[in-house]
Amino acid sequence: MKLRYLFLLLLSVGQLPGAAGLHAQKRPLPPPPANAPVQNARTELPLQPADSEVHVQPLAADSTVVLLLGRNKPLSSKVSFVFQQYDHTLHQRHELPLEVPDEFSFTRMCAESNTVYALFTSRNVPGRLWVAAYNGPLEQVRTQQFETKLSREVVELKALDGRLFATVLLNDQLHVTALLLDVPTGQMQYLASVYEPLPVQLTFVADAATRRAEYVLSQTNGRKSRLLLKQLTDKGQLVSSEFVQAESDRSLITAQVTPPQDTTARLLMGTYSLRDPTYAQGLFATDLRPAVGTGVKPALRFYDFLHLKHFFDYLKPSRQARLRLRTERRLARKLPPLRWHYHLLLHELLPQPDGGYVLVAEVYYPHYRYNSYGSYVGPFNSIGNQYGTSPYANSRIFDGYQTTHALVCGFDRAGNLIWDNNFVVENLRRSELEEGVRIQNLPDGRLVLAYLDEDKLRYKVINRADTSPNDEQVPIKTGSAPDDQHAERTTETSQADLLPWFGSRFVAAGYQRVRVDHGPDREVFFLNSVVF
């Protein structure tokens, strides 16, 4: 017994051979991957999520980041807002206060060039909107209030030539439409050309150079679905309208169209299903321009997920082998193909230096928590890509959308699939159906896909169809010097997000609690520059 006490005494004072200062030893950090990004700038704001809100908008046009920062006023339920702008080294450039009327809550934010638009909705009057337009170079803020009356929820927002195109759910909760808000004049109008019953899937792109916005809307009769493309001017006037549908038993679910500024190509890429417009069976692509000389539009090309090289990489190799064997047996017996049950969230098409495009699609499913009491509170899918409600069930509670992997496909300028790849993700769940995986082009032609998993940055570098690791990660740096990472560690991270910035750079943001050796912990909102 005395020997045991002597051992503990020596250990506590660091005199035991081989255990000197054991309680203060640090586990060495693992070496970063060879292609790890550089985190060359960080800024911290002394904020806590309980009494503040921060909304981040990177601006590629001038390599800055704009924050809309709200703080709870002491002894009050009111919130004071400011716009803050940071340069490419994340040093604050300037700050402007924003007087938001008390009845409004922040809803969405978007940007055009170097102007950031923040949209708020009234908690008291249905359909009342309030917009703040922040211009950094001019160091000014313009505000405008709109009485839309019929709108219930704004589910997507984009800016075009000083006007805002808002996709909104109407008060009847049965229809989705588009609302045009002219911030300089205060005028507004509902766009009658975009008015669809639920459920509907909708995507749209906007381009200031051509002053065009183009919508892709799904239409279904419950058994089969088609797509309707509508191109509008920046003032909401309808320019053209056309249907795209498959002549076989396939249904077109949703799609993305190339941006209007590309006048040499007009491609449509999306997902299709087999006899059931709910689940995706694969991808389709087509060139919407008539062939030269014949005037006939090319036929749609379909790519079943099974025929893609990397789609099923998220499965274990043994399960992949069983799946392919099963499909080969069905094919040999001339049975119908297997029906897949996948939901895909499409990103906007990403132009490539060779003139082609990359399509990124996140594969997701609704996630639920189960209990034996209470009733289910169903989610409302507030997103620009999908609208509708989920079935009610007394024993489960909706817990967000879980992403399993991201499909990445490269197409040439004619819409032909050239290569495909896959980014297997983990622990990526969002309360709303919105993009979680971010993408940037690298200078050498490769792509990087990344997202934040609490205090870890997970990423994958993709070189066309080449196989590469799915599990590369680095911690988010908490200090400005390399030694800080040994003296500090993150104990809690919340509301973390990664956003594309400029070049091959992302900005990481979120709340953190940082534990410091020989000093007090700190709670901050952080911004990190992440350069690949």
Steps between C-alpha positions, in 0.01 A plus 500: 500500500785737586658434161177601330486830686867565414425435128210745502708761684788475256262510203328812633824695534642369173793313659418147381749399226333505158192681632634847567219750461269231361192702582633787287621299203332563170409231257684595181278616220490266198676639194262667255432332163737592218226701326372666819370856466674797657313697765690826469258739670254494789293753685294455816205695636417461873149369444281221632216333307258562788508880462606563140443399137751523216429457128796470263513607135831457312553728200720367221475831312729687741638211711323616815262347753192680630341414834153594612546497876213518747543539876231480766459834676553482878180460703295496180358259245618724217797435272748756367654427157816614322664421168870422527735454205834315510776497240675193356721477811188512720585839644194717556466768238199689634171469686159655444203479739167372370181615669261209455139560615422283803228297328739343247713185515784411265402254227749482211802672352652512149743713304562647157847633419596702810145561631354279773124468550352395833129412505289506816140386557246646740391301804181706524369560149492204256666582169685808620867499395788733579821512294837656574749548214859549619759644259853470634692730264247777553469420874126544491184304576167538322183355651154431360175351631259292291140401569467177303178392684480155337845359575548268797864395483801598289685183404765630259647839417724625218600845381496617140588854391393659828178300528424196712337186362338324796341157480211501746234271637157662489258530791284217368802268551405339168700703251851630441569814302770758433505851641702784349616765750645822360706629792589847358138592413306295755282348229409131501310255284403135499619324186193335354717289269640315805203356688500130581299273731673295770686271495746652257874506451648824376845633415601827339807692391544874464756696299565874513693512169201383295241628750325165487365256754406145402276268698477121475173373649372146537143408412342165586165324477600257774623233259738685271677833515651742249699824518394849401769758419416871520738784423421848637654844477635678807163678515305176512378496138470153345742452210453133414338183628554137401424149624757223532376146551600140434305300244567169680369392840760723666401814692719808534516605865712815520788661311747784475551710188822668391518871588362747244838672450627189318367584156683215325335214692166435664507177696249342734613238753301335774340188644242259365286221645330181376121525526525657845578875504613484864834321480793550264616211281789686340607814316397645166658766283411673176599786275202733467630656179394348165771319307667710232361423155208282613330731748412193711578497870718212620331221694531480876783282630438290813756362744377245752686527833614141454693596187695774675848402610494647852138551605494202739838573657320585825420127541746241628677308219323175591161665479591665169598158360169344610307788348672471163459122498131539570455747214693276260270210583193716440644614169571140396139405580375808309326635808431872549791696653523548874315804633720731704361711784721809509433869558748740338555869566657664193754781519519764231713390205868593540675623181838341422807645323453256210151636433315212661303490824509310828179389669509435876204319656472422871328170580290534815213352697269637773623405847269438797526455874257260659311514828202330660300809580388825346415570139720560202569855392546470127767700321418760244762477230596864468735480206516622143544148363215311662174577673249287676436325829594163640255237629388528860591230750429507872825336607763692308632854495664648194869563572634653177636379167794260508748504210670169416715602204541756226500395135734702275467476120686668217319580173634642174344790315262267317366354824683167476606342829881480501578380854345455842629490856371487854562666837391277788405716800414437863329692775349753259144584600303821449164616631408643158556342163794709384853452371741356754794401279693787340706493182779709348713472187875465558756674275624169355153394382413276794204556730477505878183412691487583870277556801531562874437221749503695827867603544627286211527594134429190291590513133575308184711607203356367175689450176224399260423127551821413689455324830614704802452489880163592648620544858749787482453759772675776693395680820384857484786711634419698814804728513719706273830321582583129447575453872152624592350172381701316768397741776134523397226257413137535399253353744179600319410618150151599382331653194818427302497546125739515209436740211674544161685830490735586210758311297565169676409649837220430746398682815413288805276651766317409818491522877775337708595449860881490516682357800836664567779354714592731787227744413123551493285334237353723235171487307521653154352520154784419262588561137780292347648536153549153346719492187552187287 
